[in-house]
Amino acid sequence: MNKPLAVEILAYAPTAYYHCTHCEVAWRTMGKSDLVQREQLASSLPPDLAQEYLAVSNWVREQVRRHCDRLIIKVIDAASVEGVFKALRYNARRYPAVIVDGKTRFIGVGALEAAAQEIDRRLQGETVAQAA
């Protein structure tokens, strides 16, 4: 079996800040709720970016449903240090940006379908090569 196809997605993502894992366990044991984090997630993106993120999220779910473990999908917040680095590396100036196998780039919500077709094409080629 070939290694899974790597797909990176640069997008503005909702953000919430938590304590370290150990502290979160302690806080929850003491009865602290995560209301603050839920409020942060709900208000961290303006409505247009939240809609865009929802489209990306639905697209990712569909790709995982169709291709399961043949894909490794990594969603990177465009506002993070890693997101800025990846945007510079792949010359992505608009989001979402889908990078397939570190080589092929698709920019914008409208390009999600083209990215899905490229993934299908690459994985179909892999299946044909394995059958031969």
C-alpha positions as CSV (number, residue, x, y, z in Angstrom):
1,M,0.0,0.0,0.0
2,N,1.3,3.5,-0.9
3,K,1.5,6.2,1.7
4,P,-1.6,8.4,2.1
5,L,-2.0,11.5,0.0
6,A,-1.1,14.6,2.0
7,V,-3.6,17.5,1.8
8,E,-3.0,20.8,3.6
9,I,-5.7,23.4,3.9
10,L,-4.9,27.0,4.9
11,A,-8.0,28.7,6.2
12,Y,-9.1,31.2,8.8
13,A,-10.2,28.9,11.7
14,P,-12.2,29.5,14.9
15,T,-9.8,29.9,17.9
16,A,-10.3,29.3,21.6
17,Y,-7.6,29.4,24.2
18,Y,-7.2,26.7,26.8
19,H,-4.9,25.9,29.6
20,C,-2.4,23.0,29.3
21,T,-4.0,19.5,29.2
22,H,-3.2,18.8,32.8
23,C,-4.6,22.1,34.0
24,E,-7.8,21.6,31.9
25,V,-8.4,18.2,33.6
26,A,-7.9,19.8,37.0
27,W,-10.2,22.7,36.2
28,R,-12.9,20.4,34.9
29,T,-12.6,18.2,38.0
30,M,-13.2,21.3,40.1
31,G,-16.3,22.0,38.2
32,K,-15.1,24.8,35.8
33,S,-17.1,24.8,32.6
34,D,-15.8,25.7,29.2
35,L,-18.3,28.5,28.6
36,V,-15.6,31.0,27.9
37,Q,-14.0,28.8,25.3
38,R,-17.4,28.1,23.7
39,E,-18.0,31.9,23.5
40,Q,-14.6,32.4,22.0
41,L,-15.3,29.8,19.3
42,A,-18.7,31.3,18.6
43,S,-17.4,34.8,18.2
44,S,-13.8,34.3,16.8
45,L,-14.7,34.7,13.1
46,P,-17.0,37.2,11.4
47,P,-20.0,35.7,9.7
48,D,-18.5,35.5,6.2
49,L,-15.3,33.7,7.4
50,A,-17.5,31.4,9.6
51,Q,-19.5,30.5,6.4
52,E,-16.2,29.9,4.6
53,Y,-14.9,27.7,7.4
54,L,-18.2,25.7,7.4
55,A,-17.8,25.1,3.6
56,V,-14.2,23.9,4.2
57,S,-15.3,21.7,7.1
58,N,-18.0,20.1,5.1
59,W,-15.6,19.5,2.2
60,V,-13.1,17.8,4.6
61,R,-15.8,15.6,6.0
62,E,-16.8,14.5,2.4
63,Q,-13.2,13.8,1.5
64,V,-12.7,11.7,4.6
65,R,-16.0,9.8,3.9
66,R,-14.9,9.1,0.3
67,H,-11.2,8.3,0.8
68,C,-10.9,7.3,4.5
69,D,-7.3,6.4,5.4
70,R,-5.9,7.1,1.9
71,L,-5.7,10.8,2.9
72,I,-3.9,12.8,5.6
73,I,-5.7,16.1,5.9
74,K,-4.2,18.9,7.9
75,V,-6.2,22.2,8.5
76,I,-3.9,25.1,9.3
77,D,-5.1,28.4,10.7
78,A,-4.0,31.1,8.2
79,A,-3.5,33.5,11.1
80,S,-1.1,31.2,12.9
81,V,2.7,31.3,12.5
82,E,2.6,28.0,10.6
83,G,-0.2,29.4,8.4
84,V,1.8,32.5,7.5
85,F,4.8,30.3,6.7
86,K,2.8,28.0,4.5
87,A,1.1,30.9,2.8
88,L,4.5,32.3,1.8
89,R,5.8,28.9,0.8
90,Y,2.9,28.1,-1.5
91,N,2.2,31.7,-2.5
92,A,-1.3,31.6,-1.2
93,R,-2.7,35.1,-0.8
94,R,-6.4,34.1,-0.5
95,Y,-8.1,31.5,1.6
96,P,-9.0,28.7,1.8
97,A,-6.0,27.3,0.0
98,V,-5.8,23.6,-0.6
99,I,-2.4,22.1,-1.3
100,V,-2.4,18.6,-2.6
101,D,0.8,16.6,-2.0
102,G,2.8,19.7,-1.5
103,K,2.7,20.5,-5.2
104,T,-0.8,21.4,-6.5
105,R,-2.5,24.5,-5.1
106,F,-6.2,25.4,-5.2
107,I,-7.3,28.8,-4.0
108,G,-10.7,29.9,-2.8
109,V,-14.0,28.2,-1.8
110,G,-14.9,27.9,-5.4
111,A,-11.8,25.8,-6.0
112,L,-12.7,23.1,-3.5
113,E,-14.4,21.0,-6.2
114,A,-11.3,21.2,-8.4
115,A,-9.2,20.1,-5.4
116,A,-11.6,17.1,-4.9
117,Q,-11.2,16.2,-8.5
118,E,-7.4,16.3,-8.2
119,I,-7.5,14.1,-5.1
120,D,-9.8,11.6,-6.9
121,R,-7.5,11.6,-9.9
122,R,-4.4,11.0,-7.8
123,L,-6.0,8.3,-5.8
124,Q,-7.6,6.7,-8.8
125,G,-4.1,6.5,-10.5
126,E,-2.8,4.9,-7.3
127,T,-5.5,2.3,-7.4
128,V,-4.9,1.4,-11.1
129,A,-1.1,1.1,-10.4
130,Q,-1.8,-1.3,-7.5
131,A,-4.1,-3.4,-9.6
132,A,-1.5,-3.8,-12.4
